[in-house]
Amino acid sequence: MEGAKLIGAGLATIGLAGVGAGIGTVFAALLTSVARNPSQNKQLFSYAILGFALTEAVGLFALMVIFLILFTF
């Protein structure tokens, strides 16, 4: 049973790799859009922070699932 828990927690960490790629994509899009339209810097930055927060929330959910797998079953 302990081995299955560790395998399940390891598989659940795949979601964290997706979060890292998503955050990189959010800020790459921010840099591209600011380079194209510098006058919209403030509004674009607020959208980027919102995208970062939503992407990070997915990472926190994945981390919560990992801890649930490791410490409750």
C-alpha positions, 0 to 999 in steps of 0.5 A: 500500500505504501508503494502505491501511495508513493507512485500516486503522489509521484504521478500527481506531481505531473500537474506541477510541471504543467503549472510551471509551463503555464506561468512561463506562457503567461509572462511570455505573452505579457512581454510580447504584448507590452513590446507591441503596445507599451501604452497598455502596460498597466492594464496588461500587467494586471491581466498577467497577475490575474493569469498568474494567480489562476495558474498558481491556484491549479498548482496549489490544488495539485499539491493538495491532492499530493498531500491527500494521497500521502497522508490520508490513505 
